[in-house]
Amino acid sequence: MRINLRDPLLIQAVIAAALSFAHIHDIAEAAGQGGWKAWAYPVSVDLLLVMAWKQVREADGAGKKAPRVWFYTSLAASMSANIATAGVLDLEHPPTALRVLVAGWPVLAFFGGSLLVHSRKPHTPVEVADAGPQEPAGGAVAEPAEDEEPETVKAAPARVLLSYRECADALGVAVETVRGAANGDNPRIHKYPAPENPRLVRVDLNEARRVINVKRPVGA
């Protein structure tokens, strides 16, 4: 991307950065930080400002709280320097509080920058589960081999519910035989309530035939 040197926003940013840089230098020098130390202060302030703003843009939700604190801290330091050099403070005789703030700024900036660096969440790529080989779109569906015959599932025979006497007559046995197999301590034939009267008992003819071991067809 080409940088347009005639962009008004870019020109404004360069002017603001240059003035702020010079003002912080003047404040540091007035507070007793002469030589190269006075020039290191604006670098420290602007560097913390850029670090915090970058992390504010990258973070989301609650993760923006700490970067915002350090962004506003460095922004306040820069604005305070601009205001102080406008004649608000006597830079020939700076107050003790200003000297203390300027002297303590490097430690504060280092502490803030360390927190910003170590609190940054690493970018973890999203893992895609391996679903194994996939069938191509529009592929033919596998057909069963010719020699393989589908298994047939036999349906359970329908229940033929009859009374004790009807079941005994169909099987050709005594009614006591059917009644005894359906009652007692260990009944061998299940009992079902009659649909027309739940108090009446019915038994399944097919089940009774298997239990009593009668090989006679139904109705014989």
Disulfide bonds with the S-S distance in Angstrom:
none
